[in-house]
Amino acid sequence: MTTDSSTSIIRPSSPHVAPRRSHTLPPTVPLSSQVGGHAGVQTTEDGSLLLKPALPRELEFYQLIRDGVSPDVDAATATASGLKPLLPWIPKFLGVLSLGNHLVDNLPEMAAVHDLPAFVQANGTATTIVLENLTHGFRKPCILDVKLGTVLYDEDAPPEKKERMIQTAANTTSLSTGVRLTGFQVYANDHPDPVLTPKKYGKTIKPEHLPDGIARFFPFRGPVSSTRVSPSIAAASNMPPSGDIVATPDNIQPGLPLHILLVLLTRLLEALERLRVALSTAEVRIVGGSVLIIYEGDWACAEKAARTSQSTSIDEHGHLLDDVVAASPVAESFEENDDDDDDDEEDEDEPRLFRLSLIDFAHTRLAPGQGPDTGVLLGIDTLIRLIHERRSVVQALVDEGAGAGADAKSPYRHT
């Protein structure tokens, strides 16, 4: 392999491999909004990119999803495994960091990051992949990491680890429901810091407590008193006596107004249904993977997105679409020309209500001819049920006028 230092192009020695561009990255900082996964994740100072240590299998999966081929898997096998429908749900993969602390990839859109300051890689022995930061563009990102699946161990794991993971699944909500809440954060509109719920919470609750966890991640805020909430609604939502306000040591009260929360939950349910369809055709085993849900906790930004969503379609990442696209709206957006600065600026200003993504593929493998991952599908079904129940509670409160004032008269009210 030879390098032309004047153009930063790395030319592979094989004539069958396309030339790859090499770009330096700006300085990075530790990711402050990480609620699950392993430590060591960094983000660029502008928050747009994520740098994550990755095992070879995770790198290969990102290559397969994006390019339809990898060094060890041919295009026919990747196609037969039904990976393409998953593309809209996967964080955009931009490349890897080379030994020279450069981002190496063959994507033409990466020309936009020329002439940036050099990034010093923290661990020169680890492969670091560069992804889009899913929280970028949110003013107050409320984040939930939901571990998917009933099998938590890799097929080539040592026997003692398999046994330990089997016990972990049995002792938590994973085995019976296919989900585990691994951590989350929510914002109050009038406070700069998020309210954090650690991983321990998800590891200690039982399946019957999952609705309470979802209520804590999707709280509502407004002039709602416990006396105005009917006993039947309170029981259905697992509300604490405070009337569904999540109490914290600093008396921070997170949550969205009821009418905005109703729009959010409605759109999220639609996205989860589409994600389930994609997963039902993918012959993969996603061991240790997660669904990441991010929504806007800033009232003004969330209301702008919710208002627009009443007359405009929203894709699975909470982006507003001018037209209903029957196929894959986010996959279409991946193919747009990112070199158009005007389009980039317009996208950044576009309201975003939420994002729904699949993450963490360190132990993901193809399973051609073996059908979909039934444990992951169980988890998605559980999540759909939980969000549906939460939406029903919020809908009932809106219908009863429990939100009072602006909530009762909201133009976003659903019927």
Stockholm file with secondary structure:
# STOCKHOLM 1.0

chainA/1-415         MTTDSSTSIIRPSSPHVAPRRSHTLPPTVPLSSQVGGHAGVQTTEDGSLLLKPALPRELEFYQLIRDGVSPDVDAATATASGLKPLLPWIPKFLGVLSLGNHLVDNLPEMAAVHDLPAFVQANGTATTIVLENLTHGFRKPCILDVKLGTVLYDEDAPPEKKERMIQTAANTTSLSTGVRLTGFQVYANDHPDPVLTPKKYGKTIKPEHLPDGIARFFPFRGPVSSTRVSPSIAAASNMPPSGDIVATPDNIQPGLPLHILLVLLTRLLEALERLRVALSTAEVRIVGGSVLIIYEGDWACAEKAARTSQSTSIDEHGHLLDDVVAASPVAESFEENDDDDDDDEEDEDEPRLFRLSLIDFAHTRLAPGQGPDTGVLLGIDTLIRLIHERRSVVQALVDEGAGAGADAKSPYRHT
#=GR chainA/1-415 SS CEEETTTTEEECSSTTSCCEEEEECCCEEECTTCCSSCSCCEEETTSCEEEEEECHHHHHHHHHHHHSCCSSSCHHHHHHTTCGGGGGGSCCEEEEECTTSEEEECCGGGGGGTTCCCCCCSCTTSEEEEEECTTTTCSSEEEEEEEECSCCSCTTSCHHHHHHHHHHHHHSSHHHHSEEEEEEEECCTTCSSCEEECHHHHHHCCGGGHHHHHHHHSCBCSSCCGGGSCHHHHHHHTCCTTTSCCCCTTCCCCCBCHHHHHHHHHHHHHHHHHHHHHHHTCCEEEETCEEEEEEECCHHHHHHHHHHHTTSEECTTSBEESSCCSSCHHHHHHTSCTTCHHHHHHHHHSCBCEEEEEECCTEEEECTTSCCCHHHHHHHHHHHHHHHHHHHHHHHHHHTTTTCHHHHTCTTCCC
#=GC SS_cons         CEEETTTTEEECSSTTSCCEEEEECCCEEECTTCCSSCSCCEEETTSCEEEEEECHHHHHHHHHHHHSCCSSSCHHHHHHTTCGGGGGGSCCEEEEECTTSEEEECCGGGGGGTTCCCCCCSCTTSEEEEEECTTTTCSSEEEEEEEECSCCSCTTSCHHHHHHHHHHHHHSSHHHHSEEEEEEEECCTTCSSCEEECHHHHHHCCGGGHHHHHHHHSCBCSSCCGGGSCHHHHHHHTCCTTTSCCCCTTCCCCCBCHHHHHHHHHHHHHHHHHHHHHHHTCCEEEETCEEEEEEECCHHHHHHHHHHHTTSEECTTSBEESSCCSSCHHHHHHTSCTTCHHHHHHHHHSCBCEEEEEECCTEEEECTTSCCCHHHHHHHHHHHHHHHHHHHHHHHHHHTTTTCHHHHTCTTCCC
//
